[in-house]
């Protein structure tokens, strides 16, 4: 059941959602290896389609962020900081690249922001 309490702070809602996501991800990681053996490898055509979709989604996110508020850009940057490895934890290259990529998307969106009319 989603958290719909209007008194909850948006950052608390975000933290709760991420906590659930982390837990679900952990649950998937603990599944037996045989479960993944039933999933066939992706074909080249499927990989190409996946790439196309990711490119489209990235560009849509840039467009949405470009029209978003300063606070939305700040939250996107906070999210990138949130997934960055903490000091003392394993520095996983994919996580580091994902956080850098998120920040890059926000930076690219800033270039497309419209200047309000005076």
RADAMO-V675344 format. One record per run of one state. SS is the DSSP state (H for helix, E for strand, - for the rest). FROM is the first residue (numbers start at 1). TO is the last residue. If there is no record, write none. Layout:
# RADAMO-V675344
[[SS FROM TO] [SS FROM TO]]
This chain:
# RADAMO-V675344
[[- 1 9] [H 10 29] [- 30 32] [H 33 37] [- 38 43] [H 44 66] [- 67 69] [H 70 83] [- 84 92] [H 93 111] [- 112 118]]
